[in-house]
Amino acid sequence: MSDTRTILVVGTYDTKDDELNYIADVIRGQGGRVLTMDVSVLGDPSKPADYSKHDVAEAGGHSIQEAIDGGDENLAMQIMAKGAATLAARLHHEGALDGVLVLGGTMGTDLALDVCSALPLGVPKYIVSTVSFSPLIPPERLPADVQMILWAGGLYGLNSVCRASLSQAAGAVLGAARAVEPPKRDRPLIGMTSFGKTVLRYMVALKPALESRGFEVAVFHATGMGGRAFESLAEEGAFAAVLDFAPQELGNHIMGSSISAGATRMTGAGKSGTPQIVSIGCYDLVDFVGWQEVPPKLNGQEVHAHNRLLSSVMMTPDQRCEMARAMAGQLAQALGPTTLLLPMHGGNEWDRPGGPLSDPEGLVVFIEELRNVCPENAELIELEAHINDEGFARAALRQIDDWIQQGVLNVQ
């Protein structure tokens, strides 16, 4: 099979013509093909793009004149973003592209996130941006497998500094397009959330047991970005079922931590009607960036330093009740089968009796609140077990087996 791959290069060719053409030349120099997409509004490129600004606007149901006449650059860029995302998705569906690279500042990055979100997992997506990794970018806008590189020294014109970034990105997207192994989808996929084995261990027993039943299992690290990837895939219906046992990112969000998967955490499976089993892993902890100040809402509470990047704050009883209500509110929106497994003896290895973060009274308060607010569409199953006990894993497997027997889940 040929190594030739086609990369879609997207940007405002009226203002970044030199940079975009340089990227295209690097890709071609490495044996790749290039399609160009111009998302300018006012100006024109030095030579015609494969997909002009008129093509882009029309793909989104608008015209360039509408973008100009609106008199607002934000409105204009949203028109172009809609068209660029629609056109990119169409090109991928037609087999015309193998990867995408989008270049921009804040305006271009805003558009780039929409373009990359329109493409499925496994299609290489590279954003070259002056605001890569910036807190300007909300987690809910990030596609599951997007890659970013900082466009250093590239605000205006080519130079040796920005060429280093641009050439890396060009080589990276072409190399990724050649090397990528897209998801096969030959077995039904179960998505699971967790943390490392020092705090949550159920996946050690569940993964092989589920695989023996014919499923593929993907475990997502619920530290903000992992949960965002999990949610985006759940919402698009990529999972046959989800085992969302580590909902802590929802607590992070409502308590003001920047380690967040966004306000839609714990809603993706519900929106797509995907069967879901949820539980309370690390419900009692709020993670925050260890080298930053504790979020104001958590000042004065006990802190556990996990490492130099990550610290955790123990929730008060009132905050645990707030977490219970937030979980119930998210689950109440679910359109598919929903089971809430409630291990009565605790939700992480540190909260066992005698453990460093043990708080039996706080656990009782949380359990009682969750009982009271559990939505009618969710089946509540209380377990005389800790979340890391074998009994918890067995209960989850019983629910999976029941769904298989009922035809809710199909294993081929």
Buried (B, 14 or more C-beta within 10 A) or exposed (E): EEEEBBBBBBBBBBBBBEBBBBBBEBBBEBEBBBBBBBBBBEEBBEEEBBBBBEBBBBBBEBBBEBBEEBEEEEEBBBBBBBBBBBBBBEBBEEEBBBBBBBBBBBBBBBBBBBBBBBBBBBBBBBBBBBBBEEEEBEBBBBBBBBBBBBBBBBEEEBEEEBBBBBBBBBBBBBBBBBEBEEEEEEBBBBBBBBBEEEBBBBBEBBBEBBEEBBBBBBBBBBBBBBBBBBBBBBBBEBBBBBBBBBBBBBBBBBBBBBBBBBEBBBBBBBBBEBBBBBBBBBBBBBBBBBEEEBBEEBEEBEBBEBEEEBBBBBBBBEBBBBBBBBBBBBBBBBEBBBBBBBBEBBBBBBBBEEEEBBBEEBBEBBBEBBEEBBBEBBEEBBBEBBBBBEBBBBBBBEBBEEBBEEEBBEEE
